[in-house]
Amino acid sequence: MPVTGIGGFFYRANDPAALQKWYADRLGVVVDFAAPWVQQPGPTMIMPFARDTDYFAADKQWMLNLRVSGLDDLIADLRAAGIVVTTDPAWDSPETGRFARIHDPEGNPLELWEPPAD
């Protein structure tokens, strides 16, 4: 296959610099053309959903899923920073891992995914 991975995720923002800082400060994702974020090896899903899905908000065309480790600590840090974190035990399973959802300061939906332990 000629495609070897995701090279970037580009989207519009009202305040790109502030959003870059938020992603770096809150999630450790440095988004900078001069020093791109190099992610750890692991699975990446690219999955279209039906237009009427209720998996994420109907008024959003996309939801970014970020693979994380230490989900409980990350949730605690985000909540301590005043960020609303949604969890639901029904989302979690030993086969798929654990999930939490947040929104960035511009309202973009983010799903945090901790894959199951190897």
C-alpha positions as protocol buffer text, in pm:
chain_id: "A"
residue {
  index: 1
  type: MET
  ca { x: 0 y: 0 z: 0 }
}
residue {
  index: 2
  type: PRO
  ca { x: 130 y: 346 z: -81 }
}
residue {
  index: 3
  type: VAL
  ca { x: -18 y: 519 z: 227 }
}
residue {
  index: 4
  type: THR
  ca { x: 196 y: 473 z: 538 }
}
residue {
  index: 5
  type: GLY
  ca { x: 13 y: 689 z: 793 }
}
residue {
  index: 6
  type: ILE
  ca { x: -158 y: 1018 z: 861 }
}
residue {
  index: 7
  type: GLY
  ca { x: 71 y: 1308 z: 776 }
}
residue {
  index: 8
  type: GLY
  ca { x: -149 y: 1582 z: 917 }
}
residue {
  index: 9
  type: PHE
  ca { x: -493 y: 1693 z: 1022 }
}
residue {
  index: 10
  type: PHE
  ca { x: -577 y: 2043 z: 903 }
}
residue {
  index: 11
  type: TYR
  ca { x: -878 y: 2251 z: 1001 }
}
residue {
  index: 12
  type: ARG
  ca { x: -989 y: 2610 z: 1038 }
}
residue {
  index: 13
  type: ALA
  ca { x: -975 y: 2795 z: 1371 }
}
residue {
  index: 14
  type: ASN
  ca { x: -1082 y: 3138 z: 1490 }
}
residue {
  index: 15
  type: ASP
  ca { x: -757 y: 3178 z: 1686 }
}
residue {
  index: 16
  type: PRO
  ca { x: -499 y: 2926 z: 1559 }
}
residue {
  index: 17
  type: ALA
  ca { x: -221 y: 3037 z: 1796 }
}
residue {
  index: 18
  type: ALA
  ca { x: -441 y: 3007 z: 2105 }
}
residue {
  index: 19
  type: LEU
  ca { x: -570 y: 2669 z: 1992 }
}
residue {
  index: 20
  type: GLN
  ca { x: -215 y: 2543 z: 1928 }
}
residue {
  index: 21
  type: LYS
  ca { x: -120 y: 2651 z: 2281 }
}
residue {
  index: 22
  type: TRP
  ca { x: -426 y: 2478 z: 2430 }
}
residue {
  index: 23
  type: TYR
  ca { x: -345 y: 2148 z: 2257 }
}
residue {
  index: 24
  type: ALA
  ca { x: 17 y: 2168 z: 2374 }
}
residue {
  index: 25
  type: ASP
  ca { x: -69 y: 2269 z: 2733 }
}
residue {
  index: 26
  type: ARG
  ca { x: -366 y: 2039 z: 2792 }
}
residue {
  index: 27
  type: LEU
  ca { x: -289 y: 1734 z: 2578 }
}
residue {
  index: 28
  type: GLY
  ca { x: 85 y: 1753 z: 2507 }
}
residue {
  index: 29
  type: VAL
  ca { x: 21 y: 1769 z: 2132 }
}
residue {
  index: 30
  type: VAL
  ca { x: 263 y: 2017 z: 1980 }
}
residue {
  index: 31
  type: VAL
  ca { x: 117 y: 2139 z: 1654 }
}
residue {
  index: 32
  type: ASP
  ca { x: 385 y: 2335 z: 1474 }
}
residue {
  index: 33
  type: PHE
  ca { x: 510 y: 2302 z: 1115 }
}
residue {
  index: 34
  type: ALA
  ca { x: 866 y: 2371 z: 1233 }
}
residue {
  index: 35
  type: ALA
  ca { x: 861 y: 2093 z: 1493 }
}
residue {
  index: 36
  type: PRO
  ca { x: 580 y: 1848 z: 1416 }
}
residue {
  index: 37
  type: TRP
  ca { x: 442 y: 1613 z: 1676 }
}
residue {
  index: 38
  type: VAL
  ca { x: 576 y: 1261 z: 1628 }
}
residue {
  index: 39
  type: GLN
  ca { x: 321 y: 1016 z: 1757 }
}
residue {
  index: 40
  type: GLN
  ca { x: 398 y: 680 z: 1911 }
}
residue {
  index: 41
  type: PRO
  ca { x: 331 y: 370 z: 1701 }
}
residue {
  index: 42
  type: GLY
  ca { x: -15 y: 228 z: 1740 }
}
residue {
  index: 43
  type: PRO
  ca { x: -350 y: 184 z: 1573 }
}
residue {
  index: 44
  type: THR
  ca { x: -524 y: 467 z: 1390 }
}
residue {
  index: 45
  type: MET
  ca { x: -885 y: 437 z: 1279 }
}
residue {
  index: 46
  type: ILE
  ca { x: -1025 y: 623 z: 981 }
}
residue {
  index: 47
  type: MET
  ca { x: -1395 y: 550 z: 993 }
}
residue {
  index: 48
  type: PRO
  ca { x: -1686 y: 722 z: 821 }
}
residue {
  index: 49
  type: PHE
  ca { x: -2011 y: 719 z: 1013 }
}
residue {
  index: 50
  type: ALA
  ca { x: -2364 y: 745 z: 878 }
}
residue {
  index: 51
  type: ARG
  ca { x: -2485 y: 1104 z: 850 }
}
residue {
  index: 52
  type: ASP
  ca { x: -2749 y: 1035 z: 1121 }
}
residue {
  index: 53
  type: THR
  ca { x: -2507 y: 880 z: 1374 }
}
residue {
  index: 54
  type: ASP
  ca { x: -2545 y: 977 z: 1736 }
}
residue {
  index: 55
  type: TYR
  ca { x: -2183 y: 881 z: 1813 }
}
residue {
  index: 56
  type: PHE
  ca { x: -2096 y: 1254 z: 1809 }
}
residue {
  index: 57
  type: ALA
  ca { x: -2285 y: 1581 z: 1773 }
}
residue {
  index: 58
  type: ALA
  ca { x: -2505 y: 1608 z: 1465 }
}
residue {
  index: 59
  type: ASP
  ca { x: -2379 y: 1961 z: 1390 }
}
residue {
  index: 60
  type: LYS
  ca { x: -2016 y: 1842 z: 1360 }
}
residue {
  index: 61
  type: GLN
  ca { x: -1867 y: 1682 z: 1049 }
}
residue {
  index: 62
  type: TRP
  ca { x: -1580 y: 1517 z: 1236 }
}
residue {
  index: 63
  type: MET
  ca { x: -1451 y: 1412 z: 1576 }
}
residue {
  index: 64
  type: LEU
  ca { x: -1080 y: 1368 z: 1637 }
}
residue {
  index: 65
  type: ASN
  ca { x: -988 y: 1058 z: 1840 }
}
residue {
  index: 66
  type: LEU
  ca { x: -656 y: 1086 z: 2026 }
}
residue {
  index: 67
  type: ARG
  ca { x: -481 y: 775 z: 2157 }
}
residue {
  index: 68
  type: VAL
  ca { x: -366 y: 834 z: 2518 }
}
residue {
  index: 69
  type: SER
  ca { x: -201 y: 659 z: 2808 }
}
residue {
  index: 70
  type: GLY
  ca { x: -290 y: 725 z: 3170 }
}
residue {
  index: 71
  type: LEU
  ca { x: -649 y: 824 z: 3094 }
}
residue {
  index: 72
  type: ASP
  ca { x: -748 y: 861 z: 3459 }
}
residue {
  index: 73
  type: ASP
  ca { x: -464 y: 1107 z: 3530 }
}
residue {
  index: 74
  type: LEU
  ca { x: -540 y: 1301 z: 3211 }
}
residue {
  index: 75
  type: ILE
  ca { x: -909 y: 1325 z: 3305 }
}
residue {
  index: 76
  type: ALA
  ca { x: -815 y: 1455 z: 3651 }
}
residue {
  index: 77
  type: ASP
  ca { x: -580 y: 1716 z: 3501 }
}
residue {
  index: 78
  type: LEU
  ca { x: -840 y: 1831 z: 3248 }
}
residue {
  index: 79
  type: ARG
  ca { x: -1113 y: 1859 z: 3512 }
}
residue {
  index: 80
  type: ALA
  ca { x: -875 y: 2049 z: 3743 }
}
residue {
  index: 81
  type: ALA
  ca { x: -827 y: 2295 z: 3454 }
}
residue {
  index: 82
  type: GLY
  ca { x: -1206 y: 2342 z: 3434 }
}
residue {
  index: 83
  type: ILE
  ca { x: -1253 y: 2133 z: 3119 }
}
residue {
  index: 84
  type: VAL
  ca { x: -1574 y: 1931 z: 3105 }
}
residue {
  index: 85
  type: VAL
  ca { x: -1492 y: 1562 z: 3056 }
}
residue {
  index: 86
  type: THR
  ca { x: -1765 y: 1314 z: 2969 }
}
residue {
  index: 87
  type: THR
  ca { x: -1725 y: 943 z: 3036 }
}
residue {
  index: 88
  type: ASP
  ca { x: -1968 y: 655 z: 3006 }
}
residue {
  index: 89
  type: PRO
  ca { x: -1894 y: 299 z: 3123 }
}
residue {
  index: 90
  type: ALA
  ca { x: -2096 y: 174 z: 2824 }
}
residue {
  index: 91
  type: TRP
  ca { x: -1824 y: 311 z: 2593 }
}
residue {
  index: 92
  type: ASP
  ca { x: -1554 y: 99 z: 2757 }
}
residue {
  index: 93
  type: SER
  ca { x: -1471 y: -266 z: 2709 }
}
residue {
  index: 94
  type: PRO
  ca { x: -1169 y: -493 z: 2763 }
}
residue {
  index: 95
  type: GLU
  ca { x: -1155 y: -549 z: 2385 }
}
residue {
  index: 96
  type: THR
  ca { x: -1157 y: -184 z: 2275 }
}
residue {
  index: 97
  type: GLY
  ca { x: -1027 y: 6 z: 2577 }
}
residue {
  index: 98
  type: ARG
  ca { x: -1155 y: 314 z: 2756 }
}
residue {
  index: 99
  type: PHE
  ca { x: -1289 y: 646 z: 2628 }
}
residue {
  index: 100
  type: ALA
  ca { x: -1357 y: 1001 z: 2741 }
}
residue {
  index: 101
  type: ARG
  ca { x: -1480 y: 1304 z: 2548 }
}
residue {
  index: 102
  type: ILE
  ca { x: -1396 y: 1672 z: 2566 }
}
residue {
  index: 103
  type: HIS
  ca { x: -1421 y: 1979 z: 2345 }
}
residue {
  index: 104
  type: ASP
  ca { x: -1137 y: 2215 z: 2262 }
}
residue {
  index: 105
  type: PRO
  ca { x: -1187 y: 2590 z: 2326 }
}
residue {
  index: 106
  type: GLU
  ca { x: -1346 y: 2633 z: 1982 }
}
residue {
  index: 107
  type: GLY
  ca { x: -1601 y: 2356 z: 2045 }
}
residue {
  index: 108
  type: ASN
  ca { x: -1436 y: 2086 z: 1833 }
}
residue {
  index: 109
  type: PRO
  ca { x: -1515 y: 1738 z: 1967 }
}
residue {
  index: 110
  type: LEU
  ca { x: -1227 y: 1522 z: 2086 }
}
residue {
  index: 111
  type: GLU
  ca { x: -1242 y: 1162 z: 2195 }
}
residue {
  index: 112
  type: LEU
  ca { x: -963 y: 1039 z: 2420 }
}
residue {
  index: 113
  type: TRP
  ca { x: -894 y: 669 z: 2379 }
}
residue {
  index: 114
  type: GLU
  ca { x: -682 y: 451 z: 2602 }
}
residue {
  index: 115
  type: PRO
  ca { x: -637 y: 121 z: 2415 }
}
residue {
  index: 116
  type: PRO
  ca { x: -647 y: -200 z: 2616 }
}
residue {
  index: 117
  type: ALA
  ca { x: -320 y: -304 z: 2779 }
}
residue {
  index: 118
  type: ASP
  ca { x: -114 y: -547 z: 2573 }
}
